Amino acid sequence: MKYLRTLFDIKISEPTAITVGKFDGIHRGHNLLTTDIISKKADGLKSCLITFTNSPRFELSDDESPSLITNKERVFMLDNNGLDYLIECPFDKKLMETGPTEFIEFLVNNLNMKYMVAGSDFTFGYKGAGNVDLLRELAPGFGFDLNIIDKIKKNNRDISSTYIREELKAGNIDSVNEMLGYEYFVWGEVVHGAHLGHTIGIPTINIMPEPCKLVPKFGVYVTTIDFDGRIYHGVTNVGTKPSVSDKNIVGIETHILDYNGDLYGTFVKVTFKSFLRPEIKFASIDELQEQMSKDKIKAKDYFNSL
């Protein structure tokens, strides 16, 4: 996959199949779009996805809430699904002030667009003036084929990043994973914690999520941990660890079942499988240790039931 971090300064000579969007979660709806353009390889077209380094949600509404996926995670996921071009460009003043017809003309002339796929609610161009009706009008004159895909629904509601964020904040990880089409994960470097886990006989690893990454509802989850090409079972606490700290720092602390190695400095992927319980402030370390032992048993039962 060719990864480009600018839009208006590039030119692609090969004929392309293009989709454009925020792609701030890579959920099932997004997968329909990426699968569609990748399938056009059979027609001799290169698949090209255009997205943004900074979320339009931040720029247009001052909404600074974290996203479902970081830019690094998005690049990793798209690089592994057969995409030819990923253009991740700034959502800046020049792009925001580009008229809808001018934008499509650019895609045709500079990126050799022969095919475009978009969701039924797709808007583009200055102040979102362009929509799928305009695309239908423009396609014949600009000489590209167009496919408009209806939104996928769950509980009579469109699957969207907004919907998924709501469910993640509520701890409904099963619903989140269903709408994503994969299991939600956080990727990060193992850092030093307070070493309390080793003290009480339940060693843990700690990762600090990027500020732009939305973490699940504070609580304890059944997880898998992926590193060095292997996947391990674990139980993970998301939150501020109020029983042992008053710093109010959000972290992700995981006990890996049947593993005692040193992972400091290693990058690991923690994948959320099932919600066990909310985060609790215990009256003593003994109570915390007792509950952590119960959480381990529940996690083992979960994996044994699969």
N, C-alpha and C positions, 0 to 999 in steps of 0.2 A: 504494500500500500504506500502510495506517495502522500506524504503529510505536508500540507502547505498552510502557512500562517498569515496569508494575505489574500485578498480577492481581486481588487481592481488592477493590480500590477502583474497579473499572470495571464498566460494564454495557453490553451490546450488545443492541439491540432487534431487529436483523435476525436471521433464522434462520441458523444457522451449521453448517458442517461442520468438525470439529475433530480435530487430532492433537496429541499431547503427547510430548515427548522431549528428550533431551540435544542432539541434532543437532550433535554436536561434530566433524563431518567432512563432512556433506552427501554421503554416499556413495550408491551405487545403491539400497541398502535404504531410505534416507531419501527418495530421489526417488520411490519407489513410493508412500510415504505422502503426500508433497506433491502429486504428480500426481493422486492419488485425490481429495483434498479439493478441489483446484482444478476437477476435472471436475464437481463437484456444482453448479457455477454453472448448469449446464443445468437443474437442478432448483430453481433460485431460492435456493440457499444461498450464503452468503459463506464463503470459505475462511479458516480461522483456525489458525495454528500457535502453540503455546505451548512456549517453551523457557526457558532460564535464563541470567542474566548471569554466574553462577559455576557451574562444573561440579559436579554432584552427586558426581562421582568424587573431587574434592578434599575435599568436605565429609564424605563418608561413610567414606572410606578413607585420608585423609591422603596421597593420591597427588597429588603436585604436578608430575608430569611434564607437559611442554607438550602442547598440543592441536594437532589437524590444521588448525584454522581459528580465527581470532580473531573476536571479536564483530563487529567492523567488516566483516570479510570475509563473515561469515554474513549480515549485514543486506544487504550489496550483492548477494549471490547470490540471496537470497530475494526481494528487491525487483524482480528482473529476470525472475521466472518466473510472474508473474500472481497472486501471493498477495494476498488482501484485507486480512488482519490478521496482524501479527506481534506477539505478546506475549512480551517478553523480560524475565522477572521474576526477582527474587532467589530463590535456593534457600536460604531462611532457616528459622529455627526455626518460624515460624507455618506455613509450607508443609509442612515435614517432619513436624509434629505433627497435620496435618489427616488425619482418618481417610479411608479409601478411598471409603466410601459418601458421606460428607460432601463429598468433593472432586467426585464426579460430580454430586451434587445442586447444588453451586455452578455447575458448567459448564452445567447445564440451566437453572437459574433466573436466573443473572446473565449468561451468555453466549449464552443461547437456543440451546443445542446440540440439533440435530435429527439429527445424523449424527456418528459417530466412527469413525476408523480407527486401528488399532494393530498393531504387530508381534506375532508369536506369543509373544515373550518379555517383553512389556510388563508392568511392575509399577508400582504407584503407591500413594500414601497412606502413612500412618504405618508405618515400618519395612518398606515394600514389601509390605504385607499384601494389597493388591489385585493381581489378575492378570486374564488374559483370561476365565477361568472366572467370576469375579465380574462382569465386564462383561456377559457373556452373561445372567447372572441379573438384573442391574439394568436392562438396556436396555428390556425390555417395560414395566416399571413406571414408568420415567422418560420413556418415550415417544420414544426416539431409535433410529435404525437403527445397526447395528454391522457393521463389516467387519474381520476379522482376517486379516492378510497374513502368509504364511509367509516365513521368512528366505531370502534368496538365498545360495547357496553357491558356493565356489570351492575346488577340491581337497578336497571333502568337509568343508569347514569353513565355518561361517557367516561371511558378510562382515560385519565389524564395525569400529568405529573402532580397537579393540584390535589386530585382525589387520592393519589398514592401517598402524598405527604401527609394528608389528614389521617389516613389509616396508620401510617408509620408512627405518628405522634401519639396515636391512641393505643399503640402496642399490638395492633391487629396484623401480626407478621404473616399469618397465613394468607390473608387478603392481599397484602402487599406483594408477596411472592407470586400469587396467582396473576395479578395484574401486570407485574413486570415480565412474567414469563421466565424468570430465573430467580434465584434466592438472593435477597438483599445482602450486601457485604460492605465491610469497611476494610480498607487496605492501609497499612502503615508500618512504621518501624517500631520494634520492641525497645522500650526505654526503661530506665530504672525507676522502680516505685519505692514504696516504704519497706519492702521486704517482709511485710507482715505475714504473707501467705506461707513463706518458708518457716517462719516462727511457729505458726500453728499447725504445720504439717500439711498444708494444702497450697503448694507453690503456684504462683500465677505469673502471667506475662501481662505487661501493660503497653497499650498503644494510645497515642494521642491523636484523635481525628483532626483533619484539617478544619479550620474554622468555617470553610464554605460547605462542609459535608454535614448533611442532616443525619443525626444519630437517632436510633429508635427511642421510643418511650423509655424513660429510666426504669430499669428492672433487670431481671435475670432471665437469660435465654439459653436454650440448647443451641449449640453452634458446632460448626466444623472449622478447623484451622488448617490452612494450606501453606506449606513452606517446603522448600527443597524438593519439590515435585511429589510430595506425599500429603495425604489428608488425614488429620487426626480428629477425634471427637473431643468436645469440650463443653464447658458451661461458663457463660460470660455475664459479667455484671456491667451494665451501662449506667453511668451516673457519676455522682460526686463522692461516693463512699462515706456517707454521713456518720457511720458508726466509728470511723477511725480518723476522719479528717474534717476540719472546719474551713478548708480553703475554698470550697465550692468550685473546684476545677473539674470539668467534665472529662472523664476518661473511660476507656474500655479495658476491663481487667478480665482475663481469661485463665481458668484452670484447665489445662490440657490433660485429659484422662490418660493414664498410663504413659506419661512422658515426663522426664525430669531433666532434660538437657538445658544447656545455656543458650538462649536465643537473643541475648542482648545485641542490638545492632542489625538483627535480621529483619527483613521485611516480610510480613505475614498477611494473609487474607483471612479475615474472620467472617464467616457466613452464618446468617441468622436463620435457624430452622424452626424454632417454636418458642413461644413466650411461656415462662414458668411462673413468675410472680413479680410484683412491683418491688422497687428498691425500698428497703426498710432501714431505719436507724435503730440498732439494737442497743440494749441497756449495758451489755458487757461483751467482751471479746469471746467469752465462753458461749454466749448465745449465738454470736455470729458464726463461730466455728461449728456449732451444732446444726445451724441452718445450712451452712455451706455443705456439710456432709449429706444432709437430706437432698440438697440440690444435685449433688453428684449422683446419688442413687436414682433420682428422677431422670437425669440425663442418660444414665446407662440404660434405664428401662426404656426410654424413648428409642435409643438406637437398637436395643435388642428386639423391639417390636417391629422393626422395619423388615 
